[in-house]
Amino acid sequence: MFSITVRDHLMVAHSFRGAVFGPAQRLHGATFIVDATFRRAELDADNIVVDIGLATQELGGVVGELNYRNLDDEPAFAGINTSTEALAKVIADRLADRIHAGNLGEGARGLSGISVTLHESHIAWATYERAL
């Protein structure tokens, strides 16, 4: 299996519901390093996994939709806890939509999977993986 990973970062505000979150139930900020990994079994006709420039651009577009937002005010997140795990899934699903729409080029149609990792710090992160 071949893969490439591109990186961006994301800064949001949000709060959580539930005693398990302790003081994070109050509004707070979070900064994440975002890694998106694209996978395929065989390289495409250009001998690449996917155009790294387009992958970087599309990750930036997805992150830009969330960056500097209070997620508590975003309709897409009404009624859910925007945990690191949940945000990784949202970003992966939005990237998958862009892949299916052709935004990463025809070669990207051969991708078999994507994973998104959100690094909360140098010692904690969460990943969501999905098939394409």
C-alpha positions in Angstrom: 0.0 0.0 0.0 1.3 3.4 -1.0 0.5 6.6 0.9 1.2 10.3 1.0 0.4 12.7 3.8 -0.2 16.5 3.7 -0.5 18.7 6.7 -2.3 21.9 7.8 -3.4 23.4 11.1 -6.7 24.3 12.6 -7.8 26.7 15.4 -11.3 26.5 16.8 -13.4 27.4 19.9 -15.9 24.9 21.3 -17.3 23.5 24.4 -18.5 20.0 25.4 -21.5 18.5 27.1 -21.0 15.8 29.7 -19.3 15.4 33.0 -16.5 13.3 31.4 -15.2 16.5 29.9 -14.7 18.3 33.2 -13.6 21.9 32.7 -13.7 21.5 28.9 -17.5 21.9 29.3 -16.8 25.6 29.3 -15.9 27.4 26.0 -12.3 27.0 25.2 -9.9 27.1 22.3 -8.2 24.2 20.6 -5.3 24.2 18.1 -4.7 21.1 16.0 -2.1 19.9 13.5 -4.1 18.1 10.8 -2.6 15.3 8.8 -4.5 13.8 5.8 -3.1 10.6 4.5 -4.2 9.2 1.1 -3.8 5.5 0.2 -3.8 3.3 -2.8 -2.5 -0.2 -3.7 -0.9 0.8 -7.0 0.5 4.1 -8.2 -1.4 6.0 -10.9 -0.2 6.5 -14.5 2.1 9.3 -13.3 3.7 7.0 -10.7 2.2 9.0 -7.7 -0.5 8.3 -5.1 -2.2 11.7 -5.7 -1.2 15.2 -6.8 0.4 16.4 -3.6 -0.3 20.1 -4.5 -4.0 19.4 -5.0 -4.2 17.3 -1.8 -2.6 20.2 0.1 -5.0 22.7 -1.5 -8.1 20.7 -0.8 -7.1 20.0 2.8 -6.6 23.7 3.2 -10.1 24.3 1.8 -11.7 21.9 4.3 -9.7 23.3 7.2 -10.5 26.9 6.1 -14.3 26.1 6.5 -13.6 25.4 10.2 -10.7 27.6 11.1 -11.2 30.5 13.6 -14.8 29.4 14.2 -16.7 28.8 17.3 -18.0 25.3 16.5 -20.8 25.7 19.0 -22.3 28.3 16.6 -22.0 26.1 13.5 -25.2 24.5 12.3 -23.4 21.4 11.1 -22.3 20.6 14.7 -25.6 21.3 16.5 -26.2 18.8 19.2 -22.9 17.0 18.9 -19.7 17.1 20.9 -16.9 18.3 18.6 -14.3 16.0 20.1 -11.0 15.5 18.3 -12.3 12.1 17.1 -15.5 13.6 15.7 -13.6 16.5 14.0 -11.2 14.0 12.3 -14.2 12.2 10.8 -15.8 15.4 9.6 -12.6 16.5 7.9 -12.1 13.0 6.3 -15.7 12.9 5.1 -15.4 16.4 3.6 -12.1 15.4 1.8 -13.8 12.3 0.5 -16.6 14.4 -1.0 -14.0 16.6 -2.7 -12.2 13.5 -4.1 -15.5 12.1 -5.4 -16.3 15.5 -7.0 -13.0 15.3 -8.9 -11.2 18.1 -7.1 -8.1 16.1 -6.7 -7.9 15.1 -10.3 -8.8 12.0 -12.3 -5.9 10.0 -10.8 -7.4 10.4 -7.3 -10.3 8.2 -8.4 -8.0 5.2 -7.8 -7.5 6.0 -4.1 -8.7 3.3 -1.8 -8.7 5.1 1.5 -8.0 8.2 3.5 -7.2 8.9 7.1 -7.2 12.1 9.0 -5.2 12.6 12.2 -5.7 15.6 14.5 -2.8 16.2 16.9 -4.0 18.0 20.0 -0.5 18.1 21.4 2.9 16.4 21.1 1.5 13.6 23.3 -2.2 13.1 22.2 -3.9 12.7 18.8 -6.9 11.0 17.2 -7.3 9.4 13.8 -10.3 8.5 11.6 -9.8 6.2 8.7 -12.3 5.5 5.9 -12.5 3.7 2.6 -13.2 5.7 -0.6 
